[in-house]
Amino acid sequence: MNSKLTVEWQVGYYRLPENERQTVQDHTVQLDFYDVESDAQEAAEKLLSEGKGYNIGLTETHAGDPVDSWKLRLIDGEPDWV
């Protein structure tokens, strides 16, 4: 039996800044899924630059299990993953 490890990238974010969230939906994290890390990073950086995502995180999963994660922030106007 040949099993292939499934690697997936999840971008998690909120649609509003924390101080503007009021409803249950506002406090529900949005998740977008990608097969390629660079696609996930580009999508996350676009959300941040367009002001459409807040508290953005990127999670690497193997077979559905999280193995690593990073937070996206702006430093001197440039995206930075920590």
Buried (B, 14 or more C-beta within 10 A) or exposed (E): EEEEEEEBBBBBBBBBEEEEBEEEEEEEEBEBEBEEEEEBBBBBBEBBEEEEBBBBBBBBBEEEEEEEEBEBEEEEEEBEEE
